[in-house]
C-alpha cells in the first residue's frame, strides 16, 4: 500500500480558526500536569490541508479518556458561549482506521501533547455521516492533494473493514455501507461493489493471516 505520509506533510496552520481556538484552550489548561489530547472532526483538515474548510466547532478528546467538559467550560470555550466552540468527545467517538495513530502528527505544546490525525483517517471517520459538508471535505482534500484516490481508499477501507459491521441494537443503523457507495458515485463517479471491492478482499487477507484458505467466492457466487 502506498505510504499516506508521502502526500501529507502535517504542518499545522495555527492562524486558522481552529488553531486560534486550540491555542486559547491550551493556554487555559492547568500547568501542573500533562495532557494528551487528540482533535478530530473537520479541524485537522482545516489546520493541515485547507483553512477554508470551516466547521462550527473543534472536536477534541483526551487520550486518557478524561471528560474534558469541565476544562472547556472553565476556559469559556464551550457551546453555551455561542460562536466557534470546543466539543468534548471520547476516542470511541472517532470511528476510523485502526492505523490512525501510527500516521498522526504529534505536536508538543508546553505540557500538552496534541495528536492531529492524518487526513485519510479524518475522511474515513466522516463516512459514518457523510452529509454535504463531509462530501465537500472529500472533494477539497482530493482537489488539493490528489489523494486519496479511489484505489487508495479501497485499500484503507479493507484495513478498516470492521467499520462495516451492523450497529449494536442500542445504536442508530450503520449507514457506512450506504455512504461508501454514495461517496464513490458522487466523488469518484464510479460504482462501488462493497462486497467485491472491500469486504471480500479484507476477509481473504484476514483468513490468510490466520493460516486458513480464503473462501472460494467464485463458487459461492455460482451457487
C-alpha positions in Angstrom: 0.0 0.0 0.0 1.4 3.4 -0.9 2.5 5.4 2.1 -0.1 8.0 3.1 2.7 10.1 4.6 4.1 10.9 1.2 1.3 13.4 0.4 0.7 14.9 3.9 3.5 17.0 5.5 1.3 17.6 8.6 2.3 21.2 9.0 -0.2 23.0 11.3 -1.6 26.4 10.4 -2.1 27.9 13.9 -3.5 31.0 12.4 -6.6 29.1 11.1 -9.8 29.5 13.2 -9.3 26.0 14.7 -5.7 26.8 15.5 -6.6 30.1 17.3 -9.3 28.3 19.3 -7.0 25.5 20.3 -4.3 27.9 21.4 -6.8 29.6 23.8 -7.7 26.2 25.2 -4.1 25.0 25.6 -3.1 28.2 27.3 -6.1 27.9 29.8 -5.3 24.3 30.8 -3.7 23.7 34.2 0.1 23.7 34.1 0.6 21.2 37.0 0.1 18.1 35.0 0.5 16.8 31.4 -2.4 16.5 29.0 -2.6 14.2 25.9 -5.3 15.4 23.6 -6.5 14.4 20.1 -8.5 16.6 17.7 -10.8 15.0 15.1 -13.8 16.0 13.0 -13.1 18.7 10.4 -10.5 20.7 12.5 -7.4 18.6 11.4 -8.3 19.2 7.7 -8.6 23.0 8.4 -5.3 23.0 10.2 -3.2 20.9 7.8 -4.9 21.0 4.4 -7.2 23.9 3.8 -8.0 26.7 6.3 -11.2 27.4 4.3 -12.7 24.0 5.4 -14.8 25.6 8.2 -16.9 23.9 10.8 -18.9 25.2 13.8 -16.7 23.5 16.4 -13.4 21.7 17.2 -13.9 18.1 18.4 -11.3 17.0 21.0 -10.8 14.1 23.3 -8.4 13.1 26.0 -6.2 10.1 25.2 -6.6 9.1 28.9 -10.4 9.0 28.3 -10.9 12.0 30.6 -14.1 14.0 30.3 -12.9 17.4 29.1 -16.3 19.2 29.6 -15.3 21.0 32.8 -12.0 22.2 31.4 -13.7 23.5 28.3 -16.3 25.3 30.4 -13.6 26.8 32.6 -11.8 28.1 29.5 -15.1 29.7 28.4 -14.9 27.9 25.1 -18.0 25.7 25.3 -21.1 25.6 23.2 -23.1 27.8 25.5 -20.8 30.8 24.8 -22.0 31.0 21.2 -19.9 31.1 18.1 -16.9 28.8 17.4 -16.5 26.4 20.3 -14.8 23.2 21.5 -16.8 20.0 21.6 -15.6 17.4 24.1 -15.7 13.8 23.0 -14.1 10.4 23.6 -11.9 8.2 21.5 -14.9 5.9 20.9 -16.5 8.8 19.0 -13.7 8.7 16.4 -14.5 5.7 14.2 -11.8 5.3 11.7 -8.9 3.1 10.6 -7.1 1.0 13.2 -3.9 2.5 11.7 -4.7 6.1 12.6 -2.3 6.6 15.5 0.8 5.4 13.6 0.4 8.1 10.9 -0.9 11.0 13.0 1.1 14.2 13.7 2.3 14.7 17.3 2.9 18.2 18.5 4.2 19.2 21.9 2.8 22.5 23.3 4.3 23.0 26.8 2.6 20.4 29.0 0.1 19.3 26.2 0.8 16.5 23.7 -1.5 17.2 20.8 -2.3 14.5 18.2 -3.6 15.5 14.8 -4.8 12.6 12.8 -3.9 12.1 9.1 -6.5 13.5 6.6 -7.3 10.0 5.3 -8.3 8.9 8.8 -10.4 12.1 9.2 -12.1 11.3 5.9 -12.8 7.7 6.8 -14.4 9.0 10.1 -16.7 11.2 8.0 -18.2 8.2 6.2 -20.4 7.4 9.2 -22.5 10.5 8.5 -21.4 11.9 5.1 -23.6 15.0 4.9 -23.0 17.7 2.3 -20.1 19.3 4.2 -18.4 15.9 4.5 -18.6 15.3 0.8 -17.2 18.8 0.3 -14.2 17.8 2.6 -13.5 14.8 0.4 -13.7 16.8 -2.7 -11.4 19.6 -1.4 -8.8 17.3 0.0 -8.6 15.3 -3.2 -8.5 18.6 -5.3 -5.6 19.9 -3.3 -3.5 16.8 -2.8 -4.7 14.3 -5.4 -5.4 11.8 -2.6 -6.9 9.6 -1.6 -7.6 8.0 -4.9 -10.4 5.5 -5.2 -7.9 2.6 -5.1 -6.1 4.0 -2.2 -9.3 4.5 -0.3 -10.4 0.9 -1.1 -7.2 -0.4 0.4 -7.7 1.8 3.5 -11.3 0.6 4.0 -10.2 -3.0 3.6 -7.9 -2.4 6.6 -10.9 -0.8 8.4 -13.4 -3.4 7.3 -14.9 -3.9 10.7 -16.4 -0.4 10.4 -18.9 -2.0 8.0 -20.4 -4.4 10.6 -24.0 -3.9 11.7 -24.6 -1.5 14.5 -25.5 -2.7 18.0 -29.1 -2.7 18.9 -28.7 0.4 21.1 -27.2 2.4 18.2 -28.6 4.0 15.1 -28.3 1.9 12.0 -24.8 1.8 10.5 -25.0 3.9 7.4 -21.4 3.5 6.4 -22.0 0.9 3.7 -24.6 3.1 2.0 -22.5 6.2 2.4 -19.4 4.5 0.9 -21.4 3.6 -2.2 -22.7 7.2 -2.3 -19.1 8.6 -2.0 -17.9 6.5 -4.9 -20.9 7.7 -7.0 -20.7 11.4 -6.1 -16.9 11.9 -5.8 -15.2 9.2 -7.8 -18.0 8.9 -10.4 -17.9 5.1 -10.5 -19.9 2.3 -8.8 -18.6 0.6 -5.7 -19.2 -3.1 -5.2 -18.8 -3.2 -1.4 -18.6 -7.0 -1.2 -16.2 -7.4 -4.1 -14.0 -4.3 -3.6 -13.7 -4.1 0.2 -15.3 -6.9 2.3 -14.2 -10.0 0.4 -10.5 -9.0 -0.1 -10.3 -8.0 3.6 -11.8 -11.2 4.8 -9.5 -13.2 2.5 -6.4 -11.4 3.8 -7.6 -11.9 7.4 -8.1 -15.6 6.9 -4.7 -15.9 5.2 -3.2 -14.3 8.2 -4.8 -17.0 10.4 -3.3 -19.7 8.1 -6.7 -20.6 6.7 -7.6 -20.8 3.0 -9.8 -17.9 1.8 -13.4 -18.6 0.8 -13.9 -19.6 -2.9 -16.1 -16.6 -3.8 -16.5 -17.6 -7.4 -18.0 -20.9 -6.4 -20.2 -19.3 -3.8 -21.5 -16.8 -6.4 -22.1 -19.7 -8.9 -24.3 -21.4 -6.3 
